[in-house]
Amino acid sequence: MNNKPDVPAAPLPFIDLAAQRKRLGKSVDEAILRVLDHGQYIMGPEVAALENELAKFCGAKHVLSCGNGTMAIELILRAKGVGPGDAVLCPSFTFAATAEVVALVGGTPVFVDVLADTFNLDPNHLDAGIAAARQANLKPVGIIAVDLFGQPADYEAIEAFCRAKNLWLLDDAAQSFGAHYRGRAVGTIGLATATSFFPAKPLGCYGDGGAIFTDDPGLADILRSLRIHGQGSDKYDAERIGQNGRLDSIQAAVLLEKLKIFSDEISRRDAVAKRYNDGLKSVAEVPDLAPNCTSVWAQYTIKVPAAKRSTLANALRSQGIPTAIYYPKPLHRQIAYRGFPAAGNGLPVTDAIAQQVISLPMHPYLDAPTQDRIIDAVVAALR
Ligand SMILES: *Cc1c(COP(=O)(O)O)cnc(C)c1O
């Protein structure tokens, strides 16, 4: 022991993008400079190059980059013609964007409960979602499954349900690009997949960005047209009402560099998650991966008794350790969404876990001593 006064440890970042930038070195700066030099800021060569690399990465046949993850979902809904009278089943325990775009295109989100262990759609609650849609005089047309915190939803069960009910399936993979479901890569599941390159997502750019993945060539053609103002073979002859949905060349250039280290970053995230699980499983409910599934750990989220959650968050904050609650209020409880149908007699699991979840710092560059500091603080606060 020395007799210096206790210096509080430096506050930790929740996600350390600076550490990633340091690792990337000059490569990102140079990639951005190349765009500045060639000057094709919109639909430059980096955009097609990125789409090719993303397709190779996950094995999807068609990849279209777009302005952000929300827009990726919106474009797919527009391509499917979702509108008034249509119901789309989705979880309530998710970020607003999932349901927002359903309403934005004129459809109705119908909220379905999730599983307490994976936080993802409960396949056994989908029937109640259909019933709630019909009761509201709506036609169920599709399901948006969310791969919350980086782990894919239970797709075999959801796909079987979609086949039986003639629904399309959209994967909101804003948090899960890079993960696998029983050997299948995210990006190849369902009719189409939407992801986000928001800076804090596992694969993030330095601004807004998103992408759509599909194996359906007809859908890809429509999406390509919708993304650029509904244009047909002639740029100034619109075939449909579209939008400005493009990804900037500079963001594509950044993503091309980040994609080179993405697989390694996923392994590092996995190691961090395993270390958290080992250190915390005696004091909290640690995240569960379904058999044969991987996660990219967009968040590392534990469950603690509701009564202890704010004590834990305050204890950690006082030691410079940030936490986050994803999500404190489920969508079906929010002003903008509470008028839409919820399946069954409400969403008890969603309501319960919203009180229990708390996410800890998670990124590929969380070193062991720093992680031990976090683990020790959580254990001390919960013991
Ligand atoms: C981040 C996120 C989105 C939206 O992505 P943006 O790029 O921010 O538009 C959609 N769904 C989920 C589950 C997300 O986490």
The ligand as an SDF file (V2000), in Angstrom:
LIG
                    3D

 15 15  0  0  0  0  0  0  0  0999 V2000
  -30.1350    0.7510  -34.5050 C   0  0  0  0  0  0  0  0  0  0  0  0
  -31.3520   -0.0240  -34.7900 C   0  0  0  0  0  0  0  0  0  0  0  0
  -32.1820    0.2790  -35.8800 C   0  0  0  0  0  0  0  0  0  0  0  0
  -32.0320    1.5220  -36.7180 C   0  0  0  0  0  0  0  0  0  0  0  0
  -30.8080    1.7130  -37.3220 O   0  0  0  0  0  0  0  0  0  0  0  0
  -30.3860    3.2110  -37.7450 P   0  0  0  0  0  0  0  0  0  0  0  0
  -29.2020    2.9940  -38.6140 O   0  0  0  0  0  0  0  0  0  0  0  0
  -30.0650    3.9420  -36.4880 O   0  0  0  0  0  0  0  0  0  0  0  0
  -31.5120    3.8050  -38.4830 O   0  0  0  0  0  0  0  0  0  0  0  0
  -33.2600   -0.5560  -36.1450 C   0  0  0  0  0  0  0  0  0  0  0  0
  -33.5190   -1.6200  -35.3780 N   0  0  0  0  0  0  0  0  0  0  0  0
  -32.7690   -1.9350  -34.3080 C   0  0  0  0  0  0  0  0  0  0  0  0
  -33.1060   -3.1420  -33.5120 C   0  0  0  0  0  0  0  0  0  0  0  0
  -31.6600   -1.1470  -33.9690 C   0  0  0  0  0  0  0  0  0  0  0  0
  -30.9210   -1.4530  -32.9150 O   0  0  0  0  0  0  0  0  0  0  0  0
  1  2  1  0
  2  3  1  0
  2 14  2  0
  3  4  1  0
  3 10  2  0
  4  5  1  0
  5  6  1  0
  6  7  2  0
  6  8  1  0
  6  9  1  0
 10 11  1  0
 11 12  2  0
 12 13  1  0
 12 14  1  0
 14 15  1  0
M  END
$$$$
